[in-house]
Amino acid sequence: MEPTVHKTVLKNGVRVLTRELPSVRSVSMGVWVAVGARDEIPAESGLSHFIEHMIFKGTRRRSAYQIAKEFDAIGGHTNAFTTMETTCYHAKVIDAHMATMVDILTDIFLNSVFDPAEIERERPVIFQEIGMMEDTPEEYVHLLSGEAYWGDNALGRSILGTRENVATFQAEKVTDFFHKYYQPERIVISAAGNVDHRAFVELVSPAFEPIQPGNGTPPRQTPSGRSRIAVHEKDLEQAHICLAAPGVATSDPARYPLALLNTILGGNMSSRLFQEIRERRGLAYSVYSFISSFIDTGMVGAYAGVAPQDAAAATQLLLSEMKRLKTELVSESELQDAKEFTKGSLLLSTESVDNHMVRLAQNEINFERDIPLDEVIEKVEEVSRDSILELAETIFSSDRLALTTLGPVSPAELPKDPADIL
């Protein structure tokens, strides 16, 4: 039986959730904000990620060095990440040091000074992060694919922002964005491990409850996705191919058949793409399918990295496997194997306190309730072959399909209209 989730809503709307796991000696904590790259206007692109970096650069009580030293002194691990829709500041320590962890995370989240000197020092770090992404073709082609599919919408931009934007960020702009979006109703604090809920709330509430509610924030714009071929010629050893098609929103009931469809298509080593493109034909080392889901929309896609002369053949195979999913029922054995793979992955994830902490917050942000694993597994078991076929017929349609390539590939080598294959 899964441990009980406890939830307390502070007077200003900040939500605090815990899951007690008495068998472990650690506590994982995350301070989440429901704001990310898609909340930025073009001139702000990269600000959420920039703030994520700056949070660790000093408060009114601690310097950047003191923050790092105090975490190291208790053997703790801390980090942060930014997504399209959330920003998370997290840490993990042994249970005896929970109060210290809460104090440090609370301090950096609420009392960061965004020192102009630190901002200048951090710019080159962000530039290097952008360069590292652009020098990693398998990662970069996914960004280019998002641009091709989502167009001018914020979902098509890089979470890191652009060098031009990052060069202009000043303390006032950073502080204004922070206060505009880091509002109490957007904040979720989650903790999992050997943690008592009441004691944890007593630690966080004095600092977080005084935060004043804001005046609301602009609504997110929902893009529809588009059909496009985007060829980015570059002198590389490989041709990197990415296909993008409509997916489903995070809370859409179709997320369950989509998860199994993705597993069957290219989600593991026995999947159709892996077996056909890598094992049978030896065209790729890395080949897979993927899902990107957001609060109001989504994308499903496939990737392969191949020799340039095999780009056309690999593209054809990716499209053919997508087409097969919408024209033929998957076999009963494929469906059952995908279900077992999914259930196994879910259950294995419960052995990590970090995963528990993440699930707590994501369920609260996306569904405003805890979704027990038993419920998820029940929904997975309910998925039928027909529901996968019906979903595939919908998402692998010809009106919204983007093909993106990166490497030594010319447009003449690719299908003139990938929709013809689908």
N, C-alpha and C positions, 0 to 999 in steps of 0.2 A: 504493500500500500504506500502511495506517495505521501511524504510528509505534508502536513497542513500549511497552507499559506495564511499569514496574518497580514492585515492591512489596516493602516491608520491614515486618515486624511487630516492634515493639520488645518488650522482655522483659515489659513490663506489659500488652501487648495493643494499644497504640496502633498504628494502621496508617498507613503513609506510602507514598503512591503518586505517581509522576511520569510524565509523557509528554514526551519531548524533541522539540522542534520547532526544529531548528538554523537554519531559514530566517528566524526572527523575532528581534527584539532585545529582546523583553519576556519577563517571567515573571509568571504569574498564580498566586496561592497562596490556598488556603482552609483554614481550620481549622474542621472540621465536628464537630458533636455530634448524635448521634441522639436528640435530645430536643426536643420542641416543645409546642405548645398542648394537644395531646391527652393529654399526660402529667400535666396539672394537675388537681387536684381543684377543685371550684367556688370555694373560698376562695382558691385560688392562681391562678385564671384571669387571665392577663396577665403572670405572673411571667417566663416564658421571654423574652417580648418586652421586659420591663422590664430584665432582665439584659443583653440585647443592647444596649440604650442605655447602661447603666451601665459596660459593659466599656471604653468609650472615655473614661470620666470620671476617670481617674487611677489610677496604680499606685504602688508604693513607690518607684519610680525616676523616674516622669514624671507631671507634671500633665496635665490634659486639654488645656491649651494646648500643652504640649510635644509631646504625641502628634500633634496636628494640624500643628504647625510642622515637626516632623521629617519627616512624610510629604510636606508641601508642598515642603520643601527638596530632596527627591530627585525631585520631579515625579511622585510616585506618587498613585494613587487607592486609597482604602480605604472600605469600607462593611460593612454586615452586614444579615442578614435572618433572620426567623423564619417557619417554616411550621408546619403541624400536627405534623410528625414530626421536623423538623431545625432546627438553628440554625447559621448559617454566618457566620464572620468572614473577610473576604477583602480582598485587595489586589493591585495590579498595578504593577510598576515596570519600568524598563529593566534588562537582565540585570546590568549593572555594579553595581546597588544591591540585588541579591538578599539579601545578608547583612544589610543594614540593615533591609529589609522583614521578614525572618525574626525579627530581634531585636525589632522593635517589636510585631509580631503576637504573638510568644511572650510578651512582657512583659505586654501587655494581657490576654491570655487566662489567664495563670497567676498574675499578681500584682496584679490589680485589687483596690482596697481597699474599694470600695463605701462611700465616705465619706457619713455621714448628711447632711451639708450638701449634697453633690452630689445625693443622692436627693431632698431637698426641692426643689432647683432643677429637677430633671428632671420632677417630677410635672406641672407645668403644660404641659410640652412634650408629654407623653403625652395629657393632656386635649385639647390642640389637635389631636393626631393622630386621636383618637377623633372629635372634632367634624368634622374634615375628611372623614373617612370617612362620617359620617352626613349631611353636606351634599353628598355625591356619590351621587345616587340609584342610578345604574347599579352602583356598588360596594356600596352599602348593601343593595340588594335581594338580592344574592348571599348576604350574611350572613343576612338574614331567611329566605332559601330554605334555607340550611343548618340553621337552627333548626327550620324546619318539617319538613324531611326527617329529620334525625338526632335530633330531640327533645332529651332531657336529656343525651345523650352529649356528651363533650368536643368531638367533631367539629362539633357544632352551635353551639359558642360562638365568640366573636370571639378571634382571636389577640391583639388589643390588650387584651383584658380589659374590665372595666367601670370606670367612674369610681369607684364605691364601693370596689372592690378596690384599684385603684391608690392611692387615698387612704390605705389602711392599710399599704402595703408599707413596712417598716422594714429597716434594715441587717441585723439578725439573721435576718429571714425570707428576705431575698434571699440572704444567705450560706449559710444552711442548704439552700435549694433548689439553689444552685450546687454545693455539695459532695455533695449527695445524687445528682444526676443527671449531673454532669460527670465521669464515671468513665472510666478509660482505655480500657476495652473499647468504649465508645460514641464514641470520638474517632477521626476520620479526617482526616489531613492530605494534601491533594492539591496538586500543582503542575504546571503545563504551560507550555511555552515553551522558551526557550534555557536549559535547566537540566540539569545532570549529576546523576543520581540519587545517586551515592555522596556527592558534595559536599553535596547537599541534606540527606541523612540525617545527615551529620556536623554540620550546622548545627542541626537540630531535636532530635536524640536527647538531647543533654545536658540540655535543659530538660524534655522531655516524658517521658523514661524514668523519672525518679524519682517520678512520680505514682503514688500507692498505689491498688491496686484497691479497689473499694467492696464493699458487702454485697448488691449486686443492687438492682433497682428493681421497683416494682409492675408487674404485667402490664397491657397495654392492654386495654380493654374493646371488643369488636367489636359495633357496632350493626347492626341489620338494615335500617334505613330504614323509613319509614312513609308511608301515604297521608293527605294532609291538604290542605285549602284554607285559606290564611292571607291574609287581606285586611288591608292596612295603609293606611287612608285618610289622605291627607296632601295639603295644598294645593300641588300641583306643576303645572308646565306639561304634563308627560307622565305617562302611565301606564307603569310599569315592570313587566314580566311575566317571571317565571322559573319554568320547569318543571324538576322534578328526578325522575329515575328511577334504578333500580339500575345501577351500573357494574361494573367488575371491579377486582381488586387489582392493585397495581403489577407483580407477578411472574406474574400469570395469563397463560397462553398466548393467551387471548382478547383480550389487549391489542392485538394486531396487527389483527384484524378490527374491533375497536372504534375504533382510530385511523382506519381507512379509512371506517367508517360515519360517524364524526364529521365527517370532511372532506366527505363526500357530503351529509350533512344540513345542516351550517352552518359548515364550517371554512374556507371561502374565498369569493371573490367569485362563483365559478360554482356555488356550492352551492345546494341546493334552497331553503333558507330565504331566502338572500339574493336569489335570483332571483325567488321567488314573492312575498315580502313587501315587499321594497324595490323591485326593478326593475319587476315587472309591476304591482303594486298601489300602490306609492308610500306605504305605510303607515308605514315606519320608516326612520330613518337608520342606527341601530345594531341589527343583528339577527345572531345567531350561535348556534352550539351549542358545548358545552364538555365536557371530561372532568376529573374530580377523582379521582385514584387514590391509595390509601394502601396500606400494607404488607399489610393484611388485608381490605380492602373498597374500594368505590368508588361514584362517582355520575356519571351523565351527564345533561346538561340542555340547555336552550335558553333564550335571552333575547331580548326585543324591547322597545324603547322606542317607544311610539306615542302619538298623540293620545288623550285619555280616551275619546272617543266611538268609537274604533276598538279598544278593549281586548278586547271580546268577539270581534270578528272575528279579531283577531290571535291570540288564544288558540286559537280554533278551527283556524286555519291551522297553528300550531305542532303541535298535537295531530294534525292530519290528516297532516302530513308524517312524524311519528313512526309513525303507523299504516301509512302507505304502505310504510315500510321493513320492516314485519313481515308485510305481506300480498303484496308484489310483489318479485320479484328486481330488484336494481339492474341497469341496463344494462351491457353489457360495456364500452362507451366510458366510462361514469361510473367504473367500477372502475379502468380503466387510467389515466384522468386522475388519480384519487385516488392511485394508486400513484406516478405520476410526480411529483405535487405533494409527496408525503411523502418520496420519495427526494431530490428537489431540496432540500427544507428541511433534511434531515439533512446532506447534503453541503455545503450553503452554511454550515451551522453550524460546520463544521470550520475555517473561515477565522478563527475567533475563539479566541484562547488562553483567554479566560474560559470559553467553552463547553466546551473540552476539560477545563479544571479541574473544572467542575461535573459533567460526565459521569463523570469518574474517580471522584469521591466518591459520586455517586448510584448508580452501578453497584456500588460496593463495599458501600454501606449496604443496598441493596435485594437484591442478588444474590450478594454476596461474591465477585465475580469481574468482570473486564472483559468487556464484550460488544462485540466489534468491530462496526463499522458494516456490514461485509460480511455478518455474521450477521443483523443487523437487516434489511438490505435483502433478504436471502434469505427471511426470514420474511414480509416484506411481500409479496413476489412470490408466495408460496404461498397467500395469501388468495384465496378463491373467492367467487363470488356467493352460493353456497349457504351458506357459513359466515357471511356477513353477514346473510342472511335468518334463519338459525337463531339467531344472537345477538340480533337485533332482536326475534324472537318471545319470547325469554327476558327481556330487560331492559325492553321496553315492555309490561309486563303490568299488569293492573288493580289488583293488590293493593298495590303500592308506587309511588305517583305523587303528588308534592306540587306544588301550584300556589300560587305566592306572587305577590301584586301589591303595588305601592307607588305611591300617587298618588291622584288623585280618582276612584276606582272603588269602587262598592258591590258587595256580594256578589250582589245581584239581577241585576247585569249579566253575571255570569259563569256558565259551565256549572255546574249543580247537582252534577254528578258527572263530572269530566273523563274518568274511566274509560269512560264510555258512548261517548265519541268514539274511544277507543283500542280 
